[in-house]
Amino acid sequence: MDFKTEQKENIKINTFVESEFFTVYKWDITGETHLTYNNQYLLFSVIKGNGKLIHSGEEYILSKGSNFIIPVGFGEFVLDGDCELIVSHT
């Protein structure tokens, strides 16, 4: 299968599914990555490796099997580490 791939900062994003109903990505994190999301929620599942999410001075440990949601209006955050994530949104 051919996937759309985008590389920025320390993140490689493969788009697996993109439709009017939902989108599914695989994010490969290889270091500190600064992101901002305000207009949509994101659902994350860590499928490999370890890392952390940093938001408003708080750190949250991420490891294989972790699942979390970034809500609408979350703003700026950092993903750091060496991990692979499945990310989806509507």
C-alpha positions in Angstrom: 0.0 0.0 0.0 1.1 3.6 -0.7 0.7 6.0 2.2 1.1 9.8 2.2 4.2 10.6 4.3 5.1 13.9 5.8 8.3 14.6 7.8 8.7 17.6 10.2 10.8 18.3 13.2 11.3 14.9 14.9 8.1 13.3 13.6 7.3 11.3 10.5 3.5 11.1 9.8 2.1 8.3 7.6 -1.6 8.9 6.6 -3.3 5.5 6.5 -6.9 6.5 6.0 -8.3 9.9 5.0 -12.0 10.4 4.4 -14.8 12.8 5.2 -15.7 10.7 8.3 -12.3 10.1 9.9 -8.5 10.1 9.4 -5.9 7.6 10.8 -2.2 8.2 11.0 0.9 6.5 12.3 3.3 9.0 14.0 6.9 8.0 14.5 8.4 10.3 17.2 12.3 10.4 17.3 12.9 13.3 19.8 11.3 16.5 21.0 8.4 17.5 18.8 6.3 20.7 19.4 2.7 20.6 18.3 -0.4 22.7 18.5 -4.0 21.5 18.1 -7.0 23.7 18.9 -9.7 22.8 16.3 -10.1 19.1 16.7 -9.6 16.3 19.2 -7.0 13.6 18.6 -7.1 10.0 19.9 -3.7 8.4 20.5 -2.6 4.8 21.0 1.1 4.1 21.7 2.0 0.9 19.8 5.8 0.9 20.3 8.5 2.5 22.4 8.4 5.1 25.2 8.1 8.8 25.5 6.3 11.6 27.3 3.7 14.3 26.7 4.5 17.7 28.1 1.7 20.3 28.5 1.6 23.4 30.7 4.6 22.3 32.7 3.2 18.8 33.4 4.8 15.6 32.1 2.8 12.4 31.3 4.7 9.2 30.7 3.8 7.3 27.5 4.5 3.6 27.0 3.3 0.8 24.7 -0.4 0.3 25.4 -1.0 3.8 26.6 -4.1 5.6 25.2 -5.1 9.2 25.6 -7.1 12.0 24.0 -6.0 15.5 23.2 -9.2 17.6 23.5 -10.3 20.5 21.3 -8.6 23.7 22.5 -5.7 21.8 24.1 -3.2 24.2 22.5 0.6 23.7 22.5 2.2 20.5 23.7 5.4 18.5 23.3 5.8 14.8 22.5 9.3 13.6 23.3 10.9 10.2 23.1 11.3 7.3 20.7 7.8 5.8 20.1 5.2 5.0 17.5 1.6 6.2 17.8 -1.6 5.5 16.0 -3.5 8.8 15.9 -7.1 9.4 14.7 -9.7 12.1 14.5 -13.0 12.9 12.7 
